[in-house]
Structure formats: structure tokens, C-alpha cells
């Protein structure tokens, strides 16, 4: 078996704002496996300043992985414990190599275009007029669940945007999720949560920065609004540590990005613990290309979670790869009559 890796820069169609800054491009790497005339591909994507494996030795570890591909998937997963995005890429590449075609990893009613996956419509941070424009677009596109990034503009202006939605749509018509990406100060987070709860929101992701477990535990115990942990899960590698974190904080939900938590294997550990302790969960992408998004979507369908998932990011880039994934009326479909437009030589 031969393994190689290839860097690829994804360019956003429009700069996309979070509380950590504005994204204009995203780095990703593809691991390609070749054996007996077949090829498999996996995606290793990081978000600078957020991924635990955003490290100076990242490419060196990719090179080491390719040189040691003979160790096999399981041994490599253990060796790559501090590089969850590479764990995911390797896991995906082995699945791809073993599949009938490189992109049909988990055949199901989803990949046969019989059933779809409910997803949320993502609204990026920006000036109020831009955010309102995005909200109107998502509602017009038929989304029944809207996720707003908050924490970067004036809080009163964000409150006004939520008021705009609720003035026009009841909680039964439109579910609203908000994602603070850790933007709130732990000293006044509860006050803000109480304000937000008046809009009958589904949940808030990561209201305060990670690694403030005492403060987060207190928030989760007092909150009038369900809290979902996201960044808090990053860098928690071992099963016992994962369970200890959940038992201490007792969140209402956790959010799983396979690139951040060690692929499907790592995500399955979190899911088993969440279900053991009565914690809800859903899955989102970490802004992968359509190659990674395709794998995540196919796997997600098999989990049979009826909540809207965070998988509507395929149209963000100018140089993504055309594929069968299509969003319609707030649902992600796999239109298998649409061909992949992908050439291994492109990367």
C-alpha cells in the first residue's frame, strides 16, 4: 500500500465571521491510499487557532503517517491520538479504499436518494443588515432551524435580530440555535442567557471559553436555556477523561465534529457517553470540503438522530468539488444521479 498527502486551500465565497475573527480561506490536507489499482481518499482539516492539532509539526506528522501506513488503521489511530483530524483522515481513507467507489462509504437510504438529513441553516456574524439578509435567505430557502453565530457585534443588535425572527415566526415554525464560540465573559454569561431565553431558543453553543469547567458547570446547572458544549470537547482524548468532563459539567447537549474529536471512532465514544448520562447530541462539519462532508453526512444518517444536524456547509467555497450532496428545503439530499467531479490529479 502506498500513501501520500496533498495540501489544498479552500477559498470562501464571502468572508465569514465568527467571534474569533473572519475566515477567508481554510487549509485542508488529503490523504490518498493506493493498493492493487484502487485509490481511497480521506480529508484532514484544521481550523487555525481552534483545532488542538494546529501545531508546527502537523505536516511532519502527516508525512510520518504516510511512511507508516503499513501499521494499519487501528495502530495508527492510537499513535495519532493528539492529531484528531489526521485520525479522521486516515479512518476515512481506509473506508474509501475498501468501498466500491471512493465516495460511497456507507450505503443507505440516504445514498440511494430515498431519505434526507434535516440540517440547520447557518447565519454568519457580520453587520446587522448582512445578518438579517442571511436570515431572510435561509427562511426563504425553507429552513426550519436557523443557527446564528453571535458574540462579535453589539449584544443589543444581536437581540434585535432574534426579535426580528420571533416577530415573524413562532418557536414551532422556526427553531433558533445560537453559537457564541466562547464569546461571553463568565461573570455576566448567566445574565445574557436569561435575556436570550426570552426568545424560546433551542440552545446556545459554548457560551464561555473552554477550560473554565467550574464556571461552565455552574452555568449548566443554573441556565434557563440549554447549553451545548462544542470547543470544550477539543483536546479531550481519552475515554475516562471524556466521561469525567461530562459528569462534571453536565451539559444539556454536546456537538461532535469528527475532525476535532478523532473521527467516527472518537465521536462514537462521545455519543455512547452522552447517551449513558442522558445528554443530547448532534453532529456538525468543521468546514470540510465536500469530500469530508460527504463522509460525515453518510455516517451521520446511520446514527438516526432526528434533530437538525450542522451539515449545510458545502456551498461555502469557490473551489469545492462538485458532488451529489444537495440542500433543499432545509434537508440534505444525496442525489446519486449527480456525478462527482473529482480528479485525483486535481489535488
N, C-alpha and C positions, 0 to 999 in steps of 0.2 A: 504493500500500500504506500502511496505517495501522498504527502500533504504539503500544501502551500498556503500562504496567506497574502491578502491583497487589500491595500487601503483604498477607501472610497469616501469622497466628501459629498455629502448630501446638502444641497442648497435650498433654503426655504424660499418659497414663492414671495413671502412677505415677512419681514422681521417679526418674530413672535415673542411677546413679552411675558416674563414671569417675575416673581418678586426678587429673583437673583440676577435679573438683567434680561437683555434682549438677545434672542438667538437668531443668527443669520445663516449658520450652517451647522452641520453635525458630522462628526467623524465616525466612521464605522469601518470594520475590517471583515473580510470574508475568508473563511477557512474552506479550502477546496480539497476534497479527498478524491483520489483516483485509484481504482482497483479493477482489474480484469475488463478494461474498456469502459467502465461506468464511472460517473462522477457524482459526488454529493457535495452540497454546499451548506454552510452554516454562517450565521451573522454574529459578530462580536461587536456590540455597540456600546459606547460610553457617553455619558454627559459630563462635560468638563465641570469640575467643581462640585459634582454631586456623586458620581459613581465612586464606590470605595476603591475600585481598581484604576482610577485616574492617577496613574503613577508613572514615574520616569522610566521604569523598566517594563512597561506594558508590551512594547513591540519585541523586546528581548524575550519575554515570556511566550509571546506568540511564536517566535522563532523556535524556542525550546520545545514548545508543544508540537510543532510540525516535525521537528527532528526526532521526537519521541512518540510519534503517533502509534508505533508498534505496541506501546504499553496497553492500548485499548481504552475504551470509553470509561470503564469503572475506575481503573487505576489513575487515569488522567484526571477524573473528577476529583478524586481525593488530593492529588498533587496540586490542583488548581484552586484549592479552597478559598484563597484570598483574591481570586480573579473570577468572580461570578459571571461576568459577561463572556469570558473565554470558556468557562464551563458550559454555558448555554450554547455558544457557537459550535463547540465540539459535539455536544449532545445532538444538536440539530443536524450537523454534518453527517454523523453516523446514521441517524434516522433517514436522511436524504439518500445516502449511498445505498441503504438497504431497501429503499422504496422502488416501486415500478418506474416512477419518474422522479426527478429530483425535487419536485414541489408538491407531490401528493403524499404527505407524511402520515396522515390519519384519515383514511377513507371513512365517510359517514354520510348521513343525510344532508349535512352541510355541504360537503364537497360534491355531492350529486345534485345540488341546487334545489333540494326539496324543502329545506328548512333554513332559517336565518338566525342571526345572533342579534339581540337587542343591544344597542350601543348608545352612549351619551354623545351629545353634540358639544364640542369643546369651544369655549369662548376665551380668547387670549386677552391678557391685560393690555391696556392702552388708554388713550383718551376716551372719556365717556361717550363721545359721539361715535367713535370706532367700535367700542364695545357694544353700544346699543345697535349699531348696524349689524354686527355679528349675531347678536341675539335675534334680531328680526329675521336674518337669513336662516338661522337654524330652525326657528319656528315655522318659517315658510317651507323649509325642506322636510317638514313632517316629524321632527324630533319631538319626543315626549319626555325626554330627560336632557337637561342642559347642565353642563358643568362650567362654572365661571372661575377663572383664576383671579384671586383678589389679593390685596396686600401691597400693591405697588402705587396706586393712586390714592387720593384723599378718601378716607373711610366713608365720609358722608356722601361722596359721589358714588361709591360702590353701593351704599344703602339705597340711593336713589335709583340705581339700575335694577336692584332687586324689587323695589317698589313698582317700577315700570312693568316688570313681568307679572307681579301679583295683581296689579291693577287690571291686567288683561286676561290672566289665566289663573285658575284656581289650582291648588296643590294636586287635585285629581286629574287636571288637564296636563299640567307640566310639573314634573319633578325637578327640583333645583338642587344641585350639589355645588359646593364651593370648595376651592382648594387654596389655602393660604400659603402653602410651601414654607411654613415655619415663620411667617412674617410678623406674627403678633408678639408683643412683649408679654412674658409670663405674668407680669404684675397686673396687667389690665386685660388679659385674654378673656377671663370669665365675663367681664362687663360687655365685651364685644360679642361674645357668644350669646349672651342674653338679648342683645339688640338683634342679632341675626335670627334668633329663634322665632321672632315675631313674624317672619316670612315663611314659616312652615317649610323649612329646608329639610331635605333628606339627610344631609350630613355635611360635616366640614373635614377636609383632609389636613392633617398636620398643622394645627393652629399655631404651635410654637416650635422652635427649633428642636432638633433631635438631641438626645443625650441630656435632657433635663427630666429624667424619669420620675423624680419625686413630684415635680410640678405637673407633668403630664398625667400622672396617676391621680393627682388631686383634681385636675380638670375633668378627667373622665368620670370621676365619682360625683362631681357637682354639676356637670354640664346639662343645660336644658336642650341640647342639640347633640345628636350622635356624632362621635368623633371617630375618624378613620385614620389609622397610622399608615404612613407611606414611607417617608425618609427614615423614620425610626427603625425600620427593618433592615436598612442598609448596613452591611458590615457585621451582622449577627450571623455567624457561620454555622455554629454547632447546635444540634437539636436541643440539648439541655439548656443552652443559653436562650434559644428561641422561646422555649416554654417558660423560663424564668421571667423573661421580658413581658410576655402576655399575662402571666399571673400577677406581676407587679402593677402594670399599668391598667389592665382590664379594659381595653378599648371596646367600643361597640362594633367596630369593623377593622379589618386590615385590607390593604391594597397590595396586590402582588404584580411586580414587573419581573418577568423571568430573567431579563438581563441584569437585574440588580440583586436577585436572590439565588443565583445558581441554577438557572434553567428550570425545566419542568420538574426535575428531581427535587431541587431546593424549594420550589413553590409547593409541591405536593406535601413536603414536610410541614410548611406553614399551614396549609389547608387542614391537614389532619389534626394539628394542634388547635387551630381555631374552632373546628367542629367539636373537638373534645371538650373545649371550655365555653361553648355557646357563643362564639364570636362570629359575626358575619364576615364575608369576604367577597371581593370581586377582583378581576384581572384587568390590567391595562398594559398597553405597549409602553416602551421607553423611547418613543420616536424612532423606531427602527425603520429601515427601508421596507418595501413590500415583501422582500424575501423573509425577513424576520417576522414581520406582521402576519404573513401567511401561515407560518408555522405556529405562532401563538394563537391565531384565530382557530385553526383546525383543532388544536389541543383544547382550547377553551370550550369549544362546542361539546366535546366529550365530557366535560365536567358538569354539564346540565345545570348551570346556575342561571336562574330566570331573571336575575337583576340585570339592568343595562351594564355592559362592560365598556371599558375605555379603549376601543379598538378602531376608532374612526380617523386615524392619522395618515392614511395612505396618500391623501391628496395634498400634503403639506409642501412637497418638494418639486422643483422644476426638473430634476434629473432622476426621478424614481423609475422603477422598472414596471412597465405595463403588465398587469396580471388580472386574473379573474375576479379579484375582490372588488365589490361594488357596494356603495352605500345608497339606500333608497328608503325613504320614509322612516328614518331612524333605525334601520335594520342593516346589518352587514350580510351581504349575499356572496356566494361563490358561484359566479356564472361560468360553469365549466365549459360552455361553448366558446368562451373567450380564451384565446391562447396567451401563454406567457411570451412576452417579447424580451427575451434574455439570451445573451450570448456570453458564454464563459470568458471569451476573449475581451468583452467589454470592461471587465474589471482588472 
